[in-house]
Amino acid sequence: MEMDAMWEKIKKNLKDGAAMSMEKIEEYTKIGKLKVEEMSAKRKIERNYIDAGERVYELIHEGKGSGVADDLVIRKSVENISSLKDELTVIAQKIKDISEVVNDQESEEEEVNSI
C-alpha cells in the first residue's frame, strides 16, 4: 500500500514538474519574441536617425539649414522615432511583466520543492 502511494506521489510530482517546465518554455519563448521586436524597433530608430542626419546635411549644404525643422523628411523621421520609442516602452513593460510571472513561478516551485 505504501509503495503505491509513493509511486502515485512520484507520478504527480513528475507531471507537475513537466507542466511547470512547459509554462516556463512558453514564457521564455514570449520573451524571446519580444526581444526580437525590441531589436527591430531599435534598428528602425537608428535608420531614422541616419535618414534625418543625412537630410540635415543636405539642407545645410544647400544653404537651407534654417528650414530644418520645417522639412517634411525631418519631421517624419522625428515622428517615427517618437512612435518607435513608445513601442520600445510597451515592449519593455511586456518583458518585465512576463519576467515577473516566471520569477513568481520559480518561487512557487522552490517552495514546493522545499516541502
N, C-alpha and C positions, 0 to 999 in steps of 0.2 A: 504494500500500500504506500509506504513512504517513498519508495523508488518511483512509483507512478507520479506522485505529487512533485517529486524533484524534476522528473523529465518534463512534466507539464510546465513547471516554472521556467525551466531552461528554454523550452519552445517559445513560451510567451516572451521571455527576455530577448530571444533572437528575433522574433517578429517585431517587437517594439524597436529594437536597435536598427533593423532594416528599414522600418518606416521612418525613423529619425534621420537615417542616412539619406534616404530618398528626398526628404524635405530639405536637408542641407544642400544636396546637389542641386535641387531646383532653385534654391535661394542664391547659391553661388553662380548659377547659370544666369539668373536675372541680373546679378551684379556685373557679371562679365559683359552682358549685352549693353548695360548702361555705360560701362567704361568705354565700349566701342563708340557709342553715341557721343560720349564726352569728348573722346579724341577727335571725332569727326567735326564736332562743333568748334573745337579749338583750332583745327586746321582751317575751317571756314573763316574764323575770326582773323587768323593770320593772313589768309588770302585777301580779305577785305582791307586789312592794314596796308598790305603791299599795293593793292589797287589804288587806295587813297593816296599813299605816298607817291606813287608814280604820277597820279593826276596832279597832285600839288606841284611836283617838279615841273610838269608840262606847263601848268598855268604860270608859274613863276618865270620859267624860261621864256615864255611868250610875252611876259610883261603884264600878265593879268592876275598877279598874285593877290591883289586887293579883293578880287571876286571869289576867293577860295570858298568861303562859307556859302556862297550862293550857287556854286557849281553843283549840277544835278548828280554827277558821279560821286562827288564827295559826300553830299547829303545822303545818297542811297547807301554808301559804304558805312556811314555813321549809324543809319537806321538798322542796317544788317548787323553791325557789331553789337548794338544795344539789344536787339532781339536775341542774338546768339548768346550774349551774356546772361540774359534772363533764362534762356533754355538751360544753360550750364548750372544756374542756381537750382532750377527744378530737378535736374538730373542729380546734382549733389545731394539734395534732400531725399530723393528716392533711394539713393545708395545708402544714405545714413539710416533711413527707415528700415531697409532690408537688413542692414548690418545689425541693427538693434534687435530685430527678430531672431537672427541667427545667434547672437550673443545670449539672448534670453533662452533659446532652445538649448544652448550649450550649458547654461547654468542649471536648467532643469535636469539635463542629462547627468551632470555632475552630482546633483542632489540624489537622483535615483540610484546612481552607482555607489554612492557612499552609504546607502541604507543596507 
